Amino acid sequence: MKISLTSVYVDDQDKALAFYTDVLGFVKKNEIPLGEHRWLTVVSAEEPDGTELVLEPDQHPASKAFKEALVADGIPFTAFTVPDVRAEYERLKDRGVVFTQEPLQMGPVTVAVLNDTCGNLIQIASQ
Protein backbone atom coordinates (compact mmCIF):
# COMPACT_ATOMS: atom_id res chain seq x y z
CA MET A 1 0.00 0.00 0.00
CA LYS A 2 1.24 3.50 -0.80
CA ILE A 3 -0.11 7.03 -0.86
CA SER A 4 -0.91 8.07 -4.42
CA LEU A 5 -3.11 11.15 -3.85
CA THR A 6 -3.52 13.80 -1.23
CA SER A 7 -5.61 16.97 -1.37
CA VAL A 8 -5.44 20.61 -0.46
CA TYR A 9 -8.67 22.61 -0.49
CA VAL A 10 -8.44 25.73 -2.64
CA ASP A 11 -10.80 28.65 -3.14
CA ASP A 12 -9.94 29.05 -6.83
CA GLN A 13 -8.49 26.26 -8.97
CA ASP A 14 -6.97 28.58 -11.59
CA LYS A 15 -5.24 30.69 -8.94
CA ALA A 16 -4.09 27.55 -7.15
CA LEU A 17 -2.69 26.01 -10.33
CA ALA A 18 -0.74 29.19 -11.06
CA PHE A 19 0.65 29.38 -7.52
CA TYR A 20 1.55 25.71 -7.17
CA THR A 21 3.18 25.53 -10.63
CA ASP A 22 4.54 29.00 -11.44
CA VAL A 23 5.60 29.92 -7.90
CA LEU A 24 6.26 26.68 -6.00
CA GLY A 25 7.50 24.73 -9.02
CA PHE A 26 5.13 21.77 -9.15
CA VAL A 27 4.02 20.39 -12.54
CA LYS A 28 0.43 19.88 -13.67
CA LYS A 29 -0.33 16.15 -13.95
CA ASN A 30 -4.08 15.91 -14.60
CA GLU A 31 -6.81 18.34 -15.59
CA ILE A 32 -10.16 16.66 -16.25
CA PRO A 33 -13.36 18.74 -16.51
CA LEU A 34 -16.00 17.75 -13.97
CA GLY A 35 -18.90 20.13 -14.40
CA GLU A 36 -18.19 23.45 -12.72
CA HIS A 37 -14.78 22.27 -11.46
CA ARG A 38 -11.94 20.00 -12.57
CA TRP A 39 -10.00 17.01 -11.33
CA LEU A 40 -6.78 18.99 -11.11
CA THR A 41 -3.55 17.52 -9.80
CA VAL A 42 0.08 18.59 -9.58
CA VAL A 43 3.23 16.62 -8.84
CA SER A 44 6.79 17.35 -7.90
CA ALA A 45 8.94 18.15 -10.94
CA GLU A 46 11.51 15.85 -9.30
CA GLU A 47 9.03 12.93 -9.06
CA PRO A 48 6.57 13.16 -11.97
CA ASP A 49 5.22 9.68 -11.14
CA GLY A 50 5.09 10.40 -7.40
CA THR A 51 2.24 11.39 -5.11
CA GLU A 52 -0.28 13.71 -6.75
CA LEU A 53 -1.62 16.77 -4.95
CA VAL A 54 -5.28 17.35 -5.81
CA LEU A 55 -6.20 21.04 -5.95
CA GLU A 56 -9.63 20.35 -4.53
CA PRO A 57 -12.38 23.01 -4.68
CA ASP A 58 -13.39 24.09 -1.17
CA GLN A 59 -17.08 24.40 -2.04
CA HIS A 60 -18.33 22.26 0.83
CA PRO A 61 -19.12 24.48 3.86
CA ALA A 62 -17.16 22.16 6.17
CA SER A 63 -13.98 22.55 4.13
CA LYS A 64 -14.17 26.34 4.27
CA ALA A 65 -14.74 26.32 8.04
CA PHE A 66 -11.89 23.82 8.48
CA LYS A 67 -9.46 25.95 6.45
CA GLU A 68 -10.45 29.16 8.26
CA ALA A 69 -9.98 27.52 11.67
CA LEU A 70 -6.52 26.22 10.74
CA VAL A 71 -5.40 29.62 9.42
CA ALA A 72 -6.81 31.43 12.46
CA ASP A 73 -4.72 29.15 14.71
CA GLY A 74 -1.65 29.38 12.46
CA ILE A 75 -1.70 25.66 11.65
CA PRO A 76 -0.39 24.51 8.26
CA PHE A 77 -2.77 22.37 6.18
CA THR A 78 0.11 20.22 4.93
CA ALA A 79 3.89 20.18 4.57
CA PHE A 80 6.35 19.83 1.72
CA THR A 81 9.95 18.72 2.02
CA VAL A 82 12.68 20.88 0.51
CA PRO A 83 16.46 20.35 0.53
CA ASP A 84 17.16 23.67 2.30
CA VAL A 85 14.37 25.65 3.98
CA ARG A 86 16.42 28.84 4.28
CA ALA A 87 17.32 28.85 0.57
CA GLU A 88 13.73 28.02 -0.44
CA TYR A 89 12.44 30.75 1.88
CA GLU A 90 14.66 33.32 0.14
CA ARG A 91 13.71 32.06 -3.33
CA LEU A 92 10.00 32.20 -2.58
CA LYS A 93 10.17 35.57 -0.79
CA ASP A 94 11.84 36.97 -3.91
CA ARG A 95 8.82 35.68 -5.87
CA GLY A 96 6.41 37.55 -3.57
CA VAL A 97 5.33 34.66 -1.35
CA VAL A 98 4.09 35.75 2.08
CA PHE A 99 5.41 33.78 5.03
CA THR A 100 3.63 33.62 8.38
CA GLN A 101 6.67 31.97 9.97
CA GLU A 102 10.26 32.59 8.94
CA PRO A 103 12.71 29.66 8.99
CA LEU A 104 12.89 28.18 12.46
CA GLN A 105 15.27 25.49 13.66
CA MET A 106 13.41 22.85 15.68
CA GLY A 107 15.98 20.26 16.71
CA PRO A 108 17.11 18.45 13.55
CA VAL A 109 14.37 20.04 11.41
CA THR A 110 14.08 23.54 9.96
CA VAL A 111 10.59 24.74 9.07
CA ALA A 112 8.88 27.82 7.63
CA VAL A 113 5.19 28.49 6.91
CA LEU A 114 3.81 30.24 3.84
CA ASN A 115 0.42 31.45 2.64
CA ASP A 116 -0.58 29.66 -0.58
CA THR A 117 -2.95 32.51 -1.65
CA CYS A 118 -5.81 29.98 -1.80
CA GLY A 119 -6.80 29.94 1.87
CA ASN A 120 -4.11 27.65 3.31
CA LEU A 121 -0.94 27.81 5.30
CA ILE A 122 1.70 25.41 3.99
CA GLN A 123 4.81 24.32 5.88
CA ILE A 124 8.11 23.67 4.17
CA ALA A 125 10.63 21.55 6.05
CA SER A 126 14.12 20.11 5.77
CA GLN A 127 16.28 17.94 7.98
Secondary structure in CASP SS format (residue, H / E / C, confidence):
PFRMAT SS
TARGET T0000
AUTHOR 0000-0000-0000
METHOD secondary structure of the structure
MODEL  1
M C 1.00
K C 1.00
I C 1.00
S C 1.00
L E 1.00
T E 1.00
S E 1.00
V E 1.00
Y E 1.00
V E 1.00
D C 1.00
D C 1.00
Q H 1.00
D H 1.00
K H 1.00
A H 1.00
L H 1.00
A H 1.00
F H 1.00
Y H 1.00
T H 1.00
D H 1.00
V H 1.00
L C 1.00
G C 1.00
F C 1.00
V E 1.00
K E 1.00
K E 1.00
N E 1.00
E E 1.00
I E 1.00
P E 1.00
L E 1.00
G C 1.00
E C 1.00
H E 1.00
R E 1.00
W E 1.00
L E 1.00
T E 1.00
V E 1.00
V E 1.00
S C 1.00
A C 1.00
E C 1.00
E C 1.00
P C 1.00
D C 1.00
G C 1.00
T C 1.00
E E 1.00
L E 1.00
V E 1.00
L E 1.00
E E 1.00
P E 1.00
D C 1.00
Q C 1.00
H C 1.00
P H 1.00
A H 1.00
S H 1.00
K H 1.00
A H 1.00
F H 1.00
K H 1.00
E H 1.00
A H 1.00
L H 1.00
V H 1.00
A H 1.00
D C 1.00
G C 1.00
I C 1.00
P C 1.00
F C 1.00
T E 1.00
A E 1.00
F E 1.00
T E 1.00
V C 1.00
P C 1.00
D C 1.00
V H 1.00
R H 1.00
A H 1.00
E H 1.00
Y H 1.00
E H 1.00
R H 1.00
L H 1.00
K H 1.00
D H 1.00
R C 1.00
G C 1.00
V C 1.00
V C 1.00
F E 1.00
T E 1.00
Q E 1.00
E E 1.00
P E 1.00
L E 1.00
Q E 1.00
M E 1.00
G C 1.00
P C 1.00
V E 1.00
T E 1.00
V E 1.00
A E 1.00
V E 1.00
L E 1.00
N E 1.00
D C 1.00
T C 1.00
C C 1.00
G C 1.00
N C 1.00
L E 1.00
I E 1.00
Q E 1.00
I E 1.00
A E 1.00
S E 1.00
Q C 1.00
END
